[in-house]
């Protein structure tokens, strides 16, 4: 296919992105640089306010913990699924993505029933004598993290398993034949070769958690506000659209920085693997 023909095919998509995404985004964000004294006044005010900083750092912390938890749980699960037969692989992947077919509101309400004062967890803790009264699990950062891991873990599993399926069993066998244990072979061979899928999965989980609204709102409540719920409050409750735009651009910048960080980490691990080889 000629380059001109390929470019013509891409033009409709670029026009849609420009009209529906970039132009509205610029219209909202550009006014935030019209400060009274300096263009970045609105952003300096955001980080100078302790309450705003608390919400920002809470959001990033929850996103990082959720991403790490999904990596720890998703990578071994993806490896197990990728080494099953084709029949079982399809069944296990279907089971993995089944929660994604349910609305996030319904899933969050399910966690309310599990983590609430009269929920399953508290009933179990009191029944076995670990607690004399209900433990506060709901409307905490812990509840947001649990709900977010449950929400985004399937993304990590599906993304990584798709990469691991293309890694032949002979790679693991070759490493073991050279004296490496199964865990060592996995960390030295399978893990580095799976880094593209792990990086993509980590980015999807981080950005999804960073921008999630329903789960933090239902499981965190108003006392554990995150950036997404803060945007809604500023725009819809207070009517401060400029403040909401400031928060939105900060979230975009954080996402881009984290994506760059993930890619830099992957490149560093690749170079380390080459030097060890």
Buried (B, 14 or more C-beta within 10 A) or exposed (E): EEEEEEEEEEEEEEEEEEEEEEEEBEEBBEEBBEEEEEEBBBBEEBEEEEEBEEBBEBBBEBBBBBBBBBBEBBBEBBBBBBBBEEEEBEEBBEEBEEBBEEEBEEBBEBBBEBBBEEBEBBEEBBEEEEEEEBBEBBBBBBBBBBBBBBBBBBBBBBBBBBBBBEBEEEEBEEBBEEEBEEEEBBEBBBBBBBBEBBBBBBBBBBBBBBBBBBBBBBBBBEEBBBBBBBBBBBBEEEEBBBBBBBBBBBBBEBBEEBBEEBEEEBEEBBEEBEEEE
